[in-house]
Amino acid sequence: MSRRVVAGAMMAWLWAFPAMSDSVKSDDAVPGHPGVTYADLVRRAVPDLALDPTDSQLEGHLQTLPRHLVRPSDGVTPPDPLVLGFMQERRVRVAGRRRIALLADLGQPPDTVGTATLLLLFDDAPRPRLLDAAQVSLAEDTEFGGAPLSLGPGDDALLLYNEHSDADLSLGSYTIVSLVGDRLGLIDLVPVSSERACGWSDIESATFTTAPDLGRAYRRINVAVSATFKRTPDDCGPPPVPKGRSGVYRAAFRWNPARRRFDPIFDGLKRLEAVDRAIFQ
């Protein structure tokens, strides 16, 4: 993937997007937890997960999937069986306490786009306890979208990245996930799309930073999406080159103590959605 993420505390640091470079395997030991594997962690959510000797895959069953952070999950039938695939881990902090965040791909539900990818949050006890679980997939590929965002000295938020690629078109999105109160919550969904076509290209990249927010329990979250539209010398005939334009589109989110969530201060990304509709129609 060509995405680049910036996540920072006092200043922005550049991260080359790690395409599945930090994945873990089901039989890997969980660092700091002797005798516990990542398969053991997934079993906290899928208790009957076990090796099927006929295909050498870890399989299990659920009658219903956990809630989806972004879209309604009512009526979505879990894969039967669930098949454990790609996994990634992040170590995070919630109220100063260490936590384990695990992404686990459990296969594709019938008649849906995306996979049954769960985000699982565990405490850091010797035998980690499952604190919360949610579906997070919006496309075929779902990964962590960079390092956690620091919301303060003892709190983090997570970035996830979903992408669907088709020829020269990539439709992606970042999900900013709150961990406040050991509960997985949606802060915002940030779409990013990129296309290289004959005669033009439009490449979008997202930047995430945090900054002190006087009187608030958590830092302010700033988002900027840069869209770079270029014409190229290729001449392929119709269709004509769309009327794209370059620009930076921004949004910001602040902790609302009364509602116990991050609310938008302003959202300039809606303008980007309108531009994208004109280009990627």
N, C-alpha and C positions, 0 to 999 in steps of 0.2 A: 504494500500500500504506500501511497505517496503522501499521506496526511502527515502534518506536523502539528504538534500540540505544544502550547506553552502553558505551564502551570507554575504559579509562584506565590511567595509570601510577600516580602518587601519589594521584590523585583521579579521580572519575568525571566524564566529559564527555558531554553529551547530544547525540545525533545523530538528526536527522530522517531516516528511511530514504530513501535516494535511489533512487527508482524509475527505474532505467535512465538516470539523468541523466549518468553518466560512461562511457557506452558508446563504443566506438571502431569505426571502419570498416575493412574489409579493405585498402583502398588508402591509409589514413592512414599517414604516416611515424611510426616509433617514435621518440619524443623522445630525443635523445642518441645516435642510431644512424643517421647519414646513409646513405641508399640502402636502408634496411631498412623494409619495411611490415609491418603486422600479418599480412597473408596470408603473408608470408615466414616469420614465426614459426610459424604453424600448419603450414606445409609441413615443419617439422622433425619433426612428428608424423604428417603425412599427405603423404608426398613427392610424390604425383601430383596434388595439388590444382591445378586449372586452371579457367579460364573455359570454360563450355559456351556456345557461341554461339547455341544453339537457345533457351536460356532465360535467358541472361545471368547465370547463377549460378556461383559457385565450387564445383566438385564434385570429389570424390576417392573413394578406396576404401581400406579396410583389411580384411584377413581376420579379424582379431580386434581387439577394443577393449582398451585398457589396463584394469588391475584397477579395481574399484569400491572407493572408500574405505569405504563403509558396508555394502553388501549383496553377496552372491555375484554375480559377473558371468559365471560359467561358463554357456555355452550361449546367451548373448545374441548374437543375430545383428546385426552392424552394419547401419545403413541402407545401401541400395545404389541410388544413390550416396549418400555423405555430402555434405550441402549446408551450406556455411558460412553461419551466420546471426549471431545476436546475440553480441557480444564485449564484455568488460570487462577493464580492466587495473588492477593494483595494483603499486606499487613497495614492496618489502619488504627486510629485512635478514636474513642468515643468517651467524652467526659474524662479524659485522662487515662482511660483504661484501654489496654491493648485488645485488638480484635482481629479476627481472620475473615477476610472476604474471599469467597470462592465462586468462580463462574463454572458451571457444569452444563455441557450440552448433552441433552438426553434424547435426541432424535427429533424428527419432524412430525408434528401432528397431522392427521389427514386433512386435506382440503384447506391448508393454511399456507401463508407465506412466512418463512422463517422457521425457527426451530423451537423446541421446548427447552430453552436455555434458562437455567435458574441462577439467580444471584443469591448466595447463601451467606449469612452473617453469623459468626460463631464468637463465643468468648474465648479467652486464652487460658482456660483451666487445663489441668493435666489431661483430662478427657473432655475436649471442647464441646460445649453445649450449643445447640442451634438456637439462635435468638430470633431470627426472622428469615423469611424466604419469599422471593417474588420472581415472576417471569420478566425477562428483559429483552428478549429477541424481537427485532423488527424486520430482519432480513436474513439472508442465508448465513452471513458471517457476523458473529458478535464477539467482541473482545473488550478488554480494558482499554480505554483510550488515552493512557498515559499515567503518570504518577498521581496519587491522591492530591486533592486540593487542600491546603491548610486553612482551616477556618478559625484557628486560634492555637494556643500552645498545647491543647489536649484534644483537639477535634479535627476530623478530616471529612471531606466529601469525596465521592468517587466519580470518575469519568468512564463511561462506556462508549464503545463505538460500534455501530451497525453499518453494514455496507452490502449493497447489491450491485454487481458489475455485469454489464452487458456490452460486449464489443468495446467501443471507445467511451461509453457512458458509465459513470460511477455515481450511484445515488446513495448517499451516506447520511448519517446523523449521529450526533453525540447526545448522550443522556447524562445529565448532571444529577447525581443521586445523593440525597441527604441521609445521614446515619444518626441524626439526633434522637436520643432516647432509645438507641438500639433498634430503631424502626426504619426500614428502608422506605424512602419517600422520594417522589419526583420533584426536582427543583425546576428543570426545564428540558425541553428537547430542542436541539440546535441542528437543523438540517444543513448539510453541505453537499453540493453536487458539482461534478466536474465532467467536462466532455472535450474531447479533441476530435474535431470533424474537419472535413475538407474545406479549407479556406478560413478556419477560425478555431479558437480554443477558448474555453472558459473554465478556469481553475479556482476553486474555493478552498480556503484553509481557515481553521478556527484557532483562536487564541483565548486562553482562560487564565485570569489572574485574580488574586484576592488582595484586599486592602483594608486597613483599619477602618472601623465604622464607629465613631464616637458614641458611647452610651449603649452600644449593642453588645449582646453576648457573643456574637460571631462576626467574623469579617465579612465585608461586602464582596460579592462575586461579580466580576466584570467579564463580559464575553465580547469578542470582536471577531467577525467573519470577514475576511478579505476576499473579494472577488476580482480576479484579473482576467479581463476579456482582451483577446488579441486577434487581429486578422493575420492570416498567413498567406504566402504568395501562391498557394495551390489554386488551380483553376479546374474545378470539377463540374462546372455547369450548375444547373438547378439541383436542389432548392437554393434560394439566395441565402447569403450570410445574414443571420438574425441581427437585430439592432441591440446588441449587448453593450454593457458599459462596466468599467472597473469602479470599485468603490469599497469602502469599509463600513460595515453595518454593526451597530453596537447594541448591547443590552446590559442591564445590571440588576442584581437581586440583593435584597436586604432582609435580615431576619426580622420577622414579625412576632414579638413575644406573646401577644394576645392569641394569635392563631397558631403559634408554634410551628411556623413554616417560613420558608423564604418566599417573599412576594416580589414581583418585578417593580423596580423604580421607574424604568423606562424600557421599551422594547422596540428597537429599530430593526429587528430581524424580520418584522412583518413586511417591511419594504423590500427586503431581499427575496421573500417568498413571491412577491409580485413580479420582481425582475426575473426570477427563475421560471415562473410560469410562461413569461414571454419568450425566454430562450429555449427551454426544454419542453415546449408544448408538443 
